[in-house]
Amino acid sequence: MMASLITTLALSCAPAIDAPTLSAIVKTESNYNHLAIGINGNKKLARQPQNEAEAISTARWLIGHNYSVDMGLGQINSANLETVGLTVDEIFDPCNNIAAAAKIFNSNYVLAKRNTSDNRRAFLQAISAYNTGSFTKGFENGYVQKIISAIPPIPLKEKSLHNKNEILQTVQITEERNYEKNELSVYEDQEIDGKETNVYSDSDSKSTVY
């Protein structure tokens, strides 16, 4: 899926969050693949789904076998489906997924604002929580920097809370206060070691783990 289409979807399906930020999250999480499935816990799919039906059946099998699964453009975690009001059948729809990602991000931002009056800091903490469920761990694992680096430059005439240069200065702050873990647990970076574990689904909805 093209980056320009993600921006269009963001404006249409998730107007509450600015499109460049959401596009950066999608690029980092799924590389614009609306059928992407990630498995937490040092596992990954042997190959990514080729169509929506395959994505749905694969996700159903994984969730049914107690895997923690991240789905779609924004890599929405299976534990958050109820929170965002979507089912596995609905989460791979690009508009639904974009809206869900925005809902999680905005919930994180509201929670972050309870702890700081600095809008930029709250914005960065919301990014951290989107990835780790923590307002601080996303700084430590480099996720916040990845998102900020992926946000396209903003013209000087446009003044925004999300001005990239100002945000980059804030990212450099070394002292981070400890906050309570956000109740929304979402996508976490997978640590894949030397030995890969593959999981895949076939047409009979049976899966094999290597």
Secondary structure, 3 states (H helix, E strand, C coil): CCHHHHHHHHHHHCCCCCHHHHHHHHHHHHCCCCCCEEECCCCEECCCCCCHHHHHHHHHHHHHCCCCEEECCCCEEHHHHHHHCCCHHHHCCHHHHHHHHHHHHHHHHHHHHCCCCCHHHHHHHHHHHHHHCCCCHHHHCCHHHHHHHHCCCCCCCCCCCCCHHHHHHHHCCCCCCCCCCCCCCCCCCCCCCCCCCEEEECCCCCEEEC
